[in-house]
């Protein structure tokens, strides 16, 4: 018998070889797609494109279970010469084998050979190597062709086919004999050749027959699958060979992709290294990503430069990197840059620059940037003051998910600033802020529940909200909860617990908490009495701009309690307390000005301070202002006005106000004489601690 002549069977028809020509067309179509997507042009395809389209790498196949890449990589090629050479070799083998083996077995040979080649490559390659190309499948076809041809009777045609196959197969299995612009995956060549030779042995006696021989085909598939699984398991399992396992290769893959100029991979690599405390490595990855126009990488590198993490601290460079990140569309870069320029601690202060950066960040849907821009509009810093616009920006930031923005908008609603006053609406916004982790939102909502504003009064609910705010790191929530424990409002009274909460609030930077803890130490409530420590806490509270703390510290300096007496220092502290909105500070400063103690005497200024404090509902200021009007000191005498001021002071619980009003009723000055009313007022003054009134009330 003689071997069949495949060229005669083929007769030049494309339709006679659908597998061969179909796969060749797939190679070409895949390459056109690669070239379209590649950043390096038509003749040389970049690694990220190859990976995106199905290139095989151990880090993705073994590390992330993407086993489909074992087959998909066989349709891809790295450059034009790679495609041309593989296409020629594949065509030479296919036009002979497909007529001999039939369509089904030719396709099976290509798939099994390709997967076998990829599997051996997976076993021996480093985790960050990308393998692509039909070489493994082609080697399988050539090896099968050699085996099948050798099984045929000798003839000139057989020798020609065998010679052509060996001229390609043998050099392809020898690394030093192969030259290409792309590295040669010799493991894939060997894997494919071995699989092809095995299949050739199975099919060598059935050449020319059209039977599919399904049992043998499926047997070959099963055997190849088992071999592939065993090889991969041995190579990549966490145990057995001392390897760290698939997960450990993820950073290697990121590093490979980063070096292949993929900026997102550089960013992810930076995050991975930072999480592993490799800050210098993270900075290097971020730098590469930033150089590749990755805005997030620029921003993260800026953070490290700002704080000196893994790189030398360089504030000017941080500002530049934040600007670069912002320009590349990263909202966090805009936010961070805006903060730098607004604070002026790292670079020269420039509120207008901060406005521009926050505005860009807000346009990029950066919630915190919208919030910070709203603050500048609310305060008129770097831009014309516009509370209405601030309210709109807070709403935008809130809708984008920033809890602080919700709280800020709620404050404006509660106070009717820039928007119509709406206590219920304010409560809703505080709730949104609290739910999104803003401690101020929890505290402010707790205040509404405690006071019954916009919601039903509920001290228990207020306590729960204050606790949540405190747990979120809000000192105001800790201080407010401490006050409830001190007074037993909504919770069981516990002065020791109150003191502990004040301490926590003070540690979190809440001046009011420091002041209240100072009061507890001064009185010995919930803690051991310690006047000197109380003074230290008042000082800390004053540094944190709590007006009451400044006033209490001033009182200590005025009377020498816990510190050496210093009236000038007391006056300075009362002034600071008054400027911070503490009414008692204004009153005490007025007293000093009236008496000329620690400061030059100034009755008119004293009257102005009493007026201010009285408007803030400080009863002592109202009483002192009443004295000024009664006696005409620093202001024109006006007994009727004095009566009104004494009345207000008394209603606010001030003993002097009640005593002086009682005296006017007793004497009938400015009011009708009324001894019964006078005795009543003297009694109230006595209860408030005015000793002279105790005798008059009898």
C-alpha positions as CSV (number, residue, x, y, z in Angstrom):
1,X,0.0,0.0,0.0
2,X,1.0,3.6,-0.4
3,X,0.4,6.6,1.8
4,X,-2.3,9.1,0.8
5,X,-1.2,12.2,-0.9
6,X,-2.6,15.1,1.2
7,X,-1.9,17.7,-1.5
8,X,-4.0,15.8,-3.9
9,X,-6.8,15.5,-1.4
10,X,-6.6,19.2,-0.6
11,X,-6.8,20.4,-4.2
12,X,-6.3,24.1,-3.1
13,X,-9.8,24.6,-1.7
14,X,-10.1,26.8,1.4
15,X,-13.3,25.0,2.4
16,X,-11.5,21.7,2.4
17,X,-9.3,22.8,5.3
18,X,-11.7,24.8,7.6
19,X,-9.7,24.2,10.8
20,X,-6.4,25.2,9.4
21,X,-7.6,28.3,7.6
22,X,-10.0,29.2,10.4
23,X,-7.3,29.1,13.0
24,X,-5.0,31.1,10.8
25,X,-7.7,33.7,10.3
26,X,-8.1,33.8,14.1
27,X,-4.4,34.5,14.5
28,X,-4.6,37.4,12.1
29,X,-7.8,38.8,13.6
30,X,-6.4,38.6,17.1
31,X,-3.3,40.4,16.1
32,X,-5.3,43.2,14.4
33,X,-7.2,43.6,17.7
34,X,-3.9,43.6,19.7
35,X,-2.4,46.3,17.4
36,X,-5.5,48.4,17.7
37,X,-5.3,48.4,21.6
38,X,-1.5,48.5,22.0
39,X,0.2,51.7,23.0
40,X,3.4,50.7,21.2
41,X,2.0,50.5,17.6
42,X,1.4,47.8,15.1
43,X,4.7,46.0,14.9
44,X,5.3,45.4,18.6
45,X,2.5,44.7,21.1
46,X,2.8,45.9,24.7
47,X,2.5,43.5,27.7
48,X,-0.6,45.0,29.3
49,X,-2.5,44.5,26.0
50,X,-1.4,40.9,25.7
51,X,-2.5,40.2,29.3
52,X,-5.8,42.0,28.8
53,X,-6.6,39.8,25.7
54,X,-5.7,36.5,27.4
55,X,-1.9,36.2,27.7
56,X,-0.8,33.5,30.1
57,X,1.2,34.2,33.3
58,X,1.7,32.0,36.4
59,X,0.6,34.9,38.6
60,X,-2.8,35.0,37.0
61,X,-3.4,31.3,36.2
62,X,-2.0,29.7,39.4
63,X,-2.5,32.8,41.6
64,X,-6.0,33.8,40.6
65,X,-7.4,30.7,39.0
66,X,-7.7,32.1,35.4
67,X,-7.0,28.7,33.8
68,X,-8.7,29.7,30.6
69,X,-5.5,31.6,29.8
70,X,-3.8,28.3,29.1
71,X,-5.8,28.1,25.8
72,X,-6.5,31.8,25.0
73,X,-2.8,32.7,24.9
74,X,-2.3,30.4,21.9
75,X,-4.2,32.9,19.7
76,X,-1.9,35.8,20.5
77,X,1.4,37.0,19.1
78,X,3.9,39.6,20.4
79,X,5.1,41.1,17.1
80,X,4.7,40.8,13.3
81,X,7.6,38.4,12.8
82,X,6.2,36.2,15.6
83,X,2.9,36.0,13.7
84,X,4.5,35.5,10.3
85,X,6.8,32.7,11.5
86,X,4.1,30.9,13.5
87,X,1.6,31.4,10.7
88,X,3.9,29.8,8.1
89,X,4.8,26.8,10.3
90,X,1.1,26.3,11.3
91,X,0.0,26.4,7.6
92,X,2.7,24.0,6.5
93,X,1.6,21.5,9.2
94,X,-2.1,22.0,8.9
95,X,-2.4,21.5,5.1
96,X,-0.8,18.1,5.6
97,X,-2.4,17.0,8.8
98,X,-6.0,18.1,8.4
99,X,-6.6,15.9,5.3
100,X,-4.9,13.0,7.0
101,X,-6.4,13.3,10.5
102,X,-9.7,15.0,9.7
103,X,-11.1,18.2,11.1
104,X,-12.0,17.0,14.6
105,X,-8.7,15.4,15.4
106,X,-6.8,18.4,13.9
107,X,-8.7,20.8,16.2
108,X,-8.2,18.5,19.2
109,X,-4.5,18.2,18.4
110,X,-4.2,22.0,18.3
111,X,-6.0,22.6,21.6
112,X,-4.3,19.8,23.5
113,X,-0.9,20.8,22.2
114,X,-1.5,24.4,23.1
115,X,-2.7,23.6,26.6
116,X,0.1,21.1,27.2
117,X,2.7,23.7,26.1
118,X,1.1,26.4,28.3
119,X,1.0,23.9,31.2
120,X,4.7,23.1,31.0
121,X,5.5,26.8,30.6
122,X,3.4,27.4,33.7
123,X,5.5,24.8,35.6
124,X,8.9,26.3,34.8
125,X,8.4,30.0,34.2
126,X,8.8,32.8,36.7
127,X,5.5,34.3,38.0
128,X,5.8,37.6,36.2
129,X,6.5,36.2,32.7
130,X,3.8,36.5,30.1
131,X,3.5,33.7,27.6
132,X,1.7,34.1,24.3
133,X,1.7,32.4,20.8
134,X,0.6,29.3,19.0
135,X,4.1,27.8,19.2
136,X,3.1,25.0,21.6
137,X,0.2,24.0,19.5
138,X,2.3,24.2,16.3
139,X,5.0,22.0,17.9
140,X,2.3,19.5,18.7
141,X,1.2,19.5,15.1
142,X,4.7,19.1,13.8
143,X,5.6,16.3,16.3
144,X,2.4,14.5,15.4
145,X,3.2,15.0,11.8
146,X,6.6,13.5,12.2
147,X,5.2,10.4,14.1
148,X,2.4,9.8,11.7
149,X,4.7,10.3,8.7
150,X,7.2,7.8,10.0
151,X,4.5,5.2,10.3
152,X,3.8,5.4,6.6
153,X,5.6,3.4,3.9
154,X,8.7,5.0,2.5
155,X,8.2,7.3,-0.5
156,X,9.6,10.5,-1.9
157,X,6.5,12.3,-0.7
158,X,6.9,11.0,2.8
159,X,10.6,12.0,3.0
160,X,9.7,15.5,1.8
161,X,7.0,16.0,4.4
162,X,9.2,14.5,7.1
163,X,12.2,16.8,6.2
164,X,10.1,19.9,6.1
165,X,8.6,19.1,9.6
166,X,12.0,18.4,11.1
167,X,13.6,21.5,9.7
168,X,11.2,23.6,11.9
169,X,10.6,21.2,14.8
170,X,14.2,20.5,15.8
171,X,15.6,24.1,15.9
172,X,12.5,25.2,17.8
173,X,13.4,22.8,20.6
174,X,16.9,24.1,20.9
175,X,17.2,27.5,22.6
176,X,20.5,28.5,21.1
177,X,19.3,27.8,17.6
178,X,16.3,30.2,17.7
179,X,16.4,34.0,17.2
180,X,13.5,36.4,17.6
181,X,12.8,39.9,18.9
182,X,10.6,38.1,21.5
183,X,12.0,35.7,24.2
184,X,11.4,32.1,23.2
185,X,9.2,30.0,25.5
186,X,11.1,26.7,25.1
187,X,9.0,25.0,27.8
188,X,5.9,25.6,25.7
189,X,7.6,24.1,22.7
190,X,8.6,21.0,24.5
191,X,5.2,20.6,26.2
192,X,3.4,20.9,22.9
193,X,5.8,18.6,21.1
194,X,5.4,15.9,23.7
195,X,1.6,16.1,23.6
196,X,1.7,16.0,19.8
197,X,4.0,13.0,19.7
198,X,1.7,11.1,22.1
199,X,-1.4,11.9,20.0
200,X,0.5,11.0,16.9
201,X,1.3,7.5,18.3
202,X,-2.5,7.1,19.1
203,X,-3.6,8.0,15.6
204,X,-0.7,6.9,13.4
205,X,-2.5,3.8,12.1
206,X,-5.8,5.6,11.3
207,X,-4.4,8.2,8.9
208,X,-6.7,8.7,6.0
209,X,-9.8,7.3,7.9
210,X,-12.7,9.6,8.7
211,X,-13.8,7.9,12.0
212,X,-13.5,10.3,14.9
213,X,-12.2,7.6,17.3
214,X,-14.0,9.5,20.2
215,X,-12.7,7.2,22.9
216,X,-9.1,7.9,22.0
217,X,-9.7,11.6,21.7
218,X,-11.4,11.9,25.1
219,X,-8.8,9.7,26.7
220,X,-6.1,12.0,25.4
221,X,-8.0,15.0,26.7
222,X,-8.4,13.4,30.2
223,X,-4.8,12.3,30.3
224,X,-3.5,15.8,29.3
225,X,-5.8,17.4,31.9
226,X,-4.5,15.1,34.7
227,X,-0.9,15.8,33.7
228,X,-1.5,19.5,33.6
229,X,-3.2,19.5,37.0
230,X,-0.5,17.4,38.6
231,X,2.3,19.6,37.2
232,X,0.6,22.9,38.3
233,X,-0.1,21.4,41.8
234,X,3.5,20.4,42.3
235,X,4.8,23.7,41.1
236,X,2.5,26.2,42.8
237,X,1.1,24.4,45.9
238,X,2.0,26.2,49.1
239,X,3.7,23.0,50.4
240,X,6.0,20.4,49.0
241,X,8.6,22.6,47.3
242,X,9.0,25.3,49.9
243,X,7.0,27.8,47.7
244,X,4.9,30.5,49.3
245,X,1.8,29.7,47.2
246,X,-0.1,31.6,44.6
247,X,-1.1,34.6,46.7
248,X,2.5,35.5,47.2
249,X,2.9,36.1,43.4
250,X,0.3,38.8,43.2
251,X,2.8,41.6,44.0
252,X,5.2,40.1,41.5
253,X,2.5,40.3,38.8
254,X,1.8,43.9,39.9
255,X,5.5,44.7,39.6
256,X,5.6,43.2,36.2
257,X,2.6,45.2,35.0
258,X,3.9,48.4,36.5
259,X,7.2,48.0,34.7
260,X,5.2,47.4,31.6
261,X,3.9,50.9,32.0
262,X,0.4,50.2,33.5
263,X,-0.2,53.1,35.9
264,X,-3.1,51.4,37.7
265,X,-0.8,48.4,38.5
266,X,1.8,50.8,39.9
267,X,-0.9,52.3,42.2
268,X,-2.0,48.9,43.4
269,X,1.6,47.8,43.8
270,X,2.2,50.9,46.0
271,X,-0.9,50.1,48.1
272,X,0.3,46.5,48.6
273,X,3.8,47.6,49.6
274,X,2.5,50.2,51.9
275,X,0.3,47.6,53.6
276,X,3.4,45.5,54.0
277,X,5.3,48.4,55.7
278,X,7.6,48.8,52.7
279,X,7.1,52.5,52.4
280,X,10.2,53.1,50.3
281,X,9.0,50.5,47.8
282,X,5.5,52.0,47.9
283,X,7.0,55.4,47.1
284,X,8.9,54.0,44.1
285,X,5.7,52.3,42.8
286,X,3.7,55.5,43.2
287,X,6.5,57.5,41.4
288,X,6.3,55.1,38.5
289,X,2.5,55.4,38.4
290,X,2.7,59.2,38.6
291,X,5.2,59.3,35.7
292,X,2.6,57.3,33.8
293,X,0.0,59.9,34.4
294,X,-1.7,58.1,37.3
295,X,-3.4,60.7,39.4
296,X,-4.0,58.5,42.4
297,X,-0.3,57.6,42.4
298,X,0.8,61.2,42.4
299,X,-1.5,62.0,45.3
300,X,-0.3,59.0,47.4
301,X,3.3,59.9,46.7
302,X,2.5,63.5,47.8
303,X,1.1,62.1,51.1
304,X,4.4,60.3,51.7
305,X,6.4,63.3,50.7
306,X,4.3,65.5,53.1
307,X,4.8,63.2,56.0
308,X,8.3,61.9,55.2
309,X,7.1,58.3,54.9
310,X,9.6,56.2,52.9
311,X,11.0,59.4,51.3
312,X,12.6,62.5,52.6
313,X,10.0,65.0,53.8
314,X,9.5,67.7,51.2
315,X,6.5,69.9,51.7
316,X,7.0,71.9,48.4
317,X,7.2,68.6,46.5
318,X,4.1,67.3,48.2
319,X,2.2,70.4,47.1
320,X,3.4,69.9,43.5
321,X,2.4,66.2,43.6
322,X,-1.1,67.0,44.9
323,X,-1.5,69.6,42.1
324,X,-0.3,67.0,39.6
325,X,-2.7,64.5,40.9
326,X,-5.5,67.0,40.8
327,X,-4.7,68.0,37.2
328,X,-4.8,64.3,36.3
329,X,-8.3,64.0,37.7
330,X,-7.8,62.7,41.2
331,X,-10.2,64.5,43.6
332,X,-8.1,63.6,46.7
333,X,-5.1,65.4,45.2
334,X,-7.2,68.5,44.9
335,X,-8.4,68.2,48.4
336,X,-5.0,67.6,49.9
337,X,-3.5,70.5,47.9
338,X,-6.3,72.8,49.0
339,X,-5.7,71.8,52.7
340,X,-2.0,72.7,52.4
341,X,-2.6,76.1,50.9
342,X,-5.4,76.9,53.3
343,X,-3.5,76.0,56.4
344,X,-0.2,77.5,55.2
345,X,1.8,75.3,57.5
346,X,3.7,73.5,54.8
347,X,3.6,76.0,52.0
348,X,2.9,79.7,51.8
349,X,-0.8,80.3,52.8
350,X,-2.9,81.0,49.7
351,X,-6.7,80.9,50.3
352,X,-7.5,81.7,46.7
353,X,-5.4,78.8,45.6
354,X,-7.2,76.6,48.1
355,X,-10.5,77.7,46.6
356,X,-9.4,76.8,43.1
357,X,-8.2,73.3,44.2
358,X,-11.3,72.6,46.3
359,X,-13.5,73.7,43.4
360,X,-11.7,71.3,41.0
361,X,-12.0,68.5,43.5
362,X,-15.7,69.1,43.9
363,X,-16.1,69.1,40.1
364,X,-14.5,65.7,40.2
365,X,-17.2,64.5,42.7
366,X,-14.9,64.7,45.7
367,X,-17.2,65.0,48.6
368,X,-14.7,66.4,51.1
369,X,-13.6,69.0,48.5
370,X,-17.2,70.2,48.2
371,X,-17.4,70.4,52.0
372,X,-14.1,72.4,52.4
373,X,-15.1,74.7,49.6
374,X,-18.4,75.3,51.4
375,X,-16.5,76.3,54.5
376,X,-14.5,78.9,52.6
377,X,-17.7,80.4,51.2
378,X,-19.3,80.3,54.6
379,X,-16.4,82.2,56.2
380,X,-15.6,84.4,53.2
381,X,-12.0,83.1,53.0
382,X,-10.3,83.5,49.7
383,X,-13.7,84.2,48.1
384,X,-16.6,86.6,48.7
385,X,-18.7,85.4,51.6
386,X,-21.8,83.5,50.4
387,X,-23.6,81.4,52.9
388,X,-26.3,80.4,50.4
389,X,-23.7,79.0,48.1
390,X,-22.0,77.3,51.1
391,X,-25.3,75.6,52.0
392,X,-25.6,74.3,48.4
393,X,-22.0,73.0,48.5
394,X,-22.7,71.3,51.8
395,X,-25.7,69.6,50.3
396,X,-23.6,68.4,47.3
397,X,-20.9,67.1,49.6
398,X,-23.6,65.3,51.7
399,X,-25.2,63.7,48.7
400,X,-21.7,62.5,47.6
401,X,-21.3,60.8,51.0
402,X,-19.4,63.1,53.3
403,X,-20.9,63.1,56.8
404,X,-19.3,66.4,57.8
405,X,-21.1,68.1,54.9
406,X,-24.4,66.8,56.1
407,X,-23.7,68.1,59.6
408,X,-22.6,71.5,58.3
409,X,-25.8,71.9,56.3
410,X,-27.7,70.9,59.3
411,X,-26.1,73.6,61.4
412,X,-27.2,76.2,58.8
413,X,-30.7,74.8,58.8
414,X,-30.9,75.0,62.6
415,X,-29.7,78.6,62.6
416,X,-31.5,79.7,59.5
417,X,-28.3,80.8,57.8
418,X,-28.4,80.7,54.0
419,X,-31.5,78.6,54.1
420,X,-34.9,78.8,55.9
421,X,-34.7,77.7,59.5
422,X,-35.9,74.1,59.8
423,X,-35.2,72.2,63.0
424,X,-36.7,68.9,61.7
425,X,-34.6,69.2,58.5
426,X,-31.6,69.9,60.7
427,X,-32.3,66.8,62.7
428,X,-32.5,64.7,59.5
429,X,-29.2,66.0,58.2
430,X,-27.5,65.5,61.6
431,X,-28.8,61.9,61.4
432,X,-27.3,61.5,57.9
433,X,-24.0,62.9,59.2
434,X,-24.0,60.6,62.2
435,X,-24.8,57.5,60.1
436,X,-21.9,58.3,57.9
437,X,-19.5,58.5,60.8
438,X,-19.4,62.2,61.6
439,X,-19.1,62.6,65.4
440,X,-20.4,66.2,65.3
441,X,-23.6,65.0,63.6
442,X,-24.2,62.5,66.4
443,X,-23.5,65.2,69.1
444,X,-25.6,67.8,67.4
445,X,-28.5,65.4,67.0
446,X,-28.1,64.5,70.7
447,X,-28.4,68.1,71.6
448,X,-31.7,68.4,69.7
449,X,-33.1,65.3,71.5
450,X,-32.0,66.7,74.8
451,X,-33.7,70.0,74.2
452,X,-36.6,68.7,72.2
453,X,-35.9,70.8,69.1
454,X,-37.1,69.3,65.8
455,X,-37.6,66.0,67.5
456,X,-39.5,64.7,70.6
457,X,-37.5,65.4,73.8
458,X,-35.7,62.2,74.8
459,X,-32.7,62.4,77.2
460,X,-32.1,58.6,76.8
461,X,-31.8,59.0,73.0
462,X,-29.6,62.0,73.6
463,X,-27.3,59.9,75.8
464,X,-27.1,57.2,73.1
465,X,-26.2,59.7,70.4
466,X,-23.6,61.4,72.6
467,X,-22.1,57.9,73.2
468,X,-21.9,57.2,69.5
469,X,-20.3,60.5,68.9
470,X,-17.8,59.8,71.6
471,X,-17.1,56.3,70.2
472,X,-16.4,57.9,66.8
473,X,-13.7,60.0,68.4
474,X,-15.7,63.2,69.0
475,X,-14.6,65.0,72.1
476,X,-17.9,67.0,72.2
477,X,-19.9,63.8,72.4
478,X,-17.7,62.5,75.3
479,X,-18.1,65.9,77.2
480,X,-21.9,66.0,76.6
481,X,-22.3,62.4,77.8
482,X,-20.1,63.1,80.8
483,X,-22.4,66.0,81.7
484,X,-25.4,63.7,81.6
485,X,-23.7,61.3,84.0
486,X,-22.7,64.2,86.2
487,X,-26.3,65.4,86.4
488,X,-28.1,62.0,86.1
489,X,-30.1,63.2,83.1
490,X,-31.2,60.3,80.9
491,X,-28.7,58.0,82.7
492,X,-28.0,56.9,86.2
493,X,-25.9,59.6,88.0
494,X,-22.2,58.6,88.1
495,X,-19.7,61.4,88.8
496,X,-16.7,59.0,88.4
497,X,-18.0,58.0,85.0
498,X,-18.5,61.6,84.2
499,X,-14.9,62.5,85.1
500,X,-13.6,59.6,83.0
501,X,-15.6,60.9,80.0
502,X,-14.4,64.4,80.5
503,X,-10.9,63.0,80.5
504,X,-11.5,61.2,77.3
505,X,-13.1,64.3,75.7
506,X,-10.2,66.4,76.8
507,X,-7.7,63.9,75.4
508,X,-9.6,64.2,72.1
509,X,-9.1,67.9,72.0
510,X,-12.5,69.2,73.3
511,X,-11.9,72.3,75.5
512,X,-15.3,72.0,77.2
513,X,-14.4,68.5,78.4
514,X,-11.1,69.9,79.9
515,X,-12.9,72.7,81.6
516,X,-15.5,70.3,83.1
517,X,-12.8,68.0,84.3
518,X,-11.1,70.9,85.9
519,X,-14.3,71.8,87.8
520,X,-14.6,68.2,89.0
521,X,-11.0,68.3,90.2
522,X,-11.5,71.6,91.9
523,X,-14.6,70.4,93.7
524,X,-13.4,66.8,94.2
525,X,-16.4,65.3,92.5
526,X,-15.8,61.8,91.0
527,X,-12.1,62.4,91.4
528,X,-9.7,63.3,94.2
529,X,-9.6,67.1,94.8
530,X,-6.6,68.7,93.1
531,X,-6.7,72.5,92.6
532,X,-3.3,72.6,90.8
533,X,-4.4,69.9,88.3
534,X,-7.6,71.8,87.8
535,X,-5.7,74.9,86.8
536,X,-3.7,72.8,84.3
537,X,-6.9,71.6,82.8
538,X,-8.3,75.1,82.6
539,X,-5.1,76.1,80.8
540,X,-5.5,73.2,78.4
541,X,-9.1,74.0,77.8
542,X,-8.3,77.7,77.1
543,X,-5.6,76.6,74.6
544,X,-8.4,74.6,72.9
545,X,-10.4,77.9,72.7
546,X,-13.0,77.1,75.3
547,X,-14.1,80.5,76.7
548,X,-15.3,79.1,80.0
549,X,-11.9,77.5,80.6
550,X,-10.2,80.8,80.0
551,X,-12.5,82.5,82.4
552,X,-12.0,79.9,85.1
553,X,-8.3,80.1,84.7
554,X,-8.5,83.9,84.9
555,X,-10.5,83.5,88.2
556,X,-7.6,81.4,89.5
557,X,-5.1,84.1,88.7
558,X,-7.3,86.8,90.1
559,X,-7.7,85.1,93.5
560,X,-4.5,83.1,93.6
561,X,-6.3,79.7,93.6
562,X,-3.9,77.0,92.4
563,X,-1.5,79.6,91.0
564,X,0.2,82.7,92.1
565,X,-2.1,85.7,92.0
566,X,-1.7,87.9,88.9
567,X,-4.4,90.4,88.2
568,X,-2.9,91.5,84.8
569,X,-2.9,87.8,83.7
570,X,-6.4,87.4,85.0
571,X,-7.6,90.4,82.9
572,X,-5.9,88.9,79.8
573,X,-7.7,85.6,80.4
574,X,-11.1,87.3,81.0
575,X,-10.6,89.2,77.7
576,X,-9.8,85.9,75.9
577,X,-12.8,84.2,77.4
578,X,-15.1,87.1,76.5
579,X,-13.8,87.1,72.9
580,X,-14.6,83.4,72.8
581,X,-18.2,84.1,73.7
582,X,-18.1,83.3,77.4
583,X,-20.5,85.7,79.1
584,X,-18.9,85.3,82.6
585,X,-15.6,86.3,81.1
586,X,-17.2,89.5,79.8
587,X,-18.7,90.2,83.2
588,X,-15.5,89.6,85.1
589,X,-13.6,91.8,82.6
590,X,-16.2,94.5,83.2
591,X,-15.7,94.3,87.0
592,X,-11.9,94.7,86.5
593,X,-12.4,97.7,84.3
594,X,-14.9,99.2,86.7
595,X,-12.5,98.8,89.7
596,X,-9.3,99.5,87.7
597,X,-7.8,96.2,89.0
598,X,-5.1,94.8,86.7
599,X,-6.1,97.3,84.0
600,X,-6.8,101.0,83.7
601,X,-10.3,102.0,85.0
602,X,-12.8,102.5,82.2
603,X,-16.5,102.7,83.3
604,X,-17.9,103.1,79.8
605,X,-16.1,100.0,78.6
606,X,-17.3,98.1,81.7
607,X,-20.9,99.1,80.9
608,X,-20.5,97.9,77.3
609,X,-19.2,94.5,78.6
610,X,-22.0,94.2,81.0
611,X,-24.4,94.9,78.2
612,X,-22.8,92.2,76.0
613,X,-22.8,89.6,78.8
614,X,-26.4,90.4,79.8
615,X,-27.5,89.8,76.2
616,X,-25.8,86.4,76.6
617,X,-28.1,85.8,79.7
618,X,-25.4,86.1,82.4
619,X,-27.4,87.2,85.4
620,X,-24.5,88.9,87.2
621,X,-23.8,91.2,84.2
622,X,-27.5,92.2,84.2
623,X,-27.3,93.1,87.9
624,X,-24.0,95.0,87.5
625,X,-25.5,96.9,84.5
626,X,-28.5,97.7,86.7
627,X,-26.2,99.2,89.3
628,X,-24.6,101.4,86.6
629,X,-28.0,102.7,85.5
630,X,-29.2,103.2,89.1
631,X,-26.1,105.2,90.1
632,X,-25.3,106.7,86.7
633,X,-21.8,105.3,86.5
634,X,-20.5,105.1,82.9
635,X,-24.0,105.7,81.7
636,X,-26.8,108.2,82.2
637,X,-28.8,107.4,85.4
638,X,-32.1,105.6,84.6
639,X,-33.9,104.0,87.5
640,X,-36.6,102.4,85.4
641,X,-33.9,100.8,83.3
642,X,-32.2,99.6,86.5
643,X,-35.4,98.0,87.6
644,X,-35.7,96.1,84.4
645,X,-32.1,94.9,84.5
646,X,-32.4,93.8,88.2
647,X,-35.5,91.9,87.3
648,X,-33.8,90.1,84.5
649,X,-30.7,89.4,86.6
650,X,-33.0,88.0,89.4
651,X,-34.9,85.8,86.9
652,X,-31.5,84.4,85.7
653,X,-30.7,83.4,89.3
654,X,-28.4,86.2,90.3
655,X,-28.5,87.1,94.1
656,X,-27.4,90.7,93.6
657,X,-30.2,91.3,91.1
658,X,-32.8,90.0,93.5
659,X,-31.4,91.9,96.4
660,X,-31.2,95.2,94.6
661,X,-34.7,94.8,93.1
662,X,-36.0,94.0,96.6
663,X,-34.4,97.2,97.9
664,X,-36.1,99.3,95.2
665,X,-39.4,97.8,96.1
666,X,-38.7,98.4,99.8
667,X,-37.9,102.1,99.1
668,X,-40.4,102.6,96.3
669,X,-37.7,103.8,93.9
670,X,-38.6,103.3,90.2
671,X,-41.5,101.0,91.3
672,X,-44.4,101.2,93.7
673,X,-43.4,100.6,97.3
674,X,-44.2,97.0,98.2
675,X,-42.7,95.5,101.4
676,X,-44.1,92.0,100.8
677,X,-42.6,91.9,97.3
678,X,-39.4,93.2,98.8
679,X,-39.3,90.4,101.5
680,X,-39.9,87.8,98.8
681,X,-37.1,89.1,96.7
682,X,-34.7,89.3,99.7
683,X,-35.7,85.7,100.4
684,X,-34.7,84.6,96.9
685,X,-31.4,86.5,97.2
686,X,-30.8,84.8,100.5
687,X,-31.3,81.4,99.0
688,X,-28.8,82.4,96.3
689,X,-26.2,83.2,98.9
690,X,-26.6,86.9,99.6
691,X,-26.2,87.1,103.4
692,X,-27.4,90.7,103.9
693,X,-30.7,89.7,102.3
694,X,-31.2,86.9,104.7
695,X,-31.7,89.5,107.6
696,X,-33.9,91.7,105.4
697,X,-36.1,88.8,104.5
698,X,-37.2,88.3,108.1
